[in-house]
Amino acid sequence: MSTNHHPVVAIYPGSFDPPTNGHLDLIFRGSRLADQLVVAVLRNEEKRALFSVEERVEMLREAVAGYPNVTVDSFDGLLADYAFRRGARLILRGIRAVSDYEFELQMALMNRRLRPEVETVFLMAAEAYSFLSSRIVKEVIRLGGNVQGLVPPAIEERLRRRLAENRPARP
């Protein structure tokens, strides 16, 4: 936490389609590192998302309701510019495996080039979630598997409903 007059604001960006317990673990841990943590849902029209940006923001707001220093927002454009506009000094990113590191390093270095005053901080995923991604959760649920403990129950219910709506009728 900040000891000077300027509160430390951190941004945790992502697509969160859907939010997982891995995301929530990083939000919890990140909320202890900053005075204010902004969970920022990226508006990316090129990605075919299962949930709209508004739905993802709503799910995240419900999931982080118990954290007084966490807010949820959405953004488009460059993350470095968004962080600067929000007065953030930190960008929080999770690393699950070595394969994440190479991509995240490129992004962090580009963000530093664009906005040198904004630092990127990497948090290692908790062991229990080191394999977890939104993509895997959607695939397991789509194939009828059990995702209990991987997403909050309310999000699991939304996932099941959405996938049932999108399932083509059988002849």
Buried (B, 14 or more C-beta within 10 A) or exposed (E): EEEEEEEBBBBBBBBBBBBBBBBBBBBBBBBEBBEBBBBBBBBEEEEEBBBEBEBBBBBBBBBBEEBEBBBBBBBEEEBBBBBBEBBBBBBBBBBBEEEBBEEBBEBBEBBBEBBEEBBBBBBEBBEEBBEBBBEBBBEBBBEEEEBEEBBBEEBBEBBEEBBEEEEEEEE
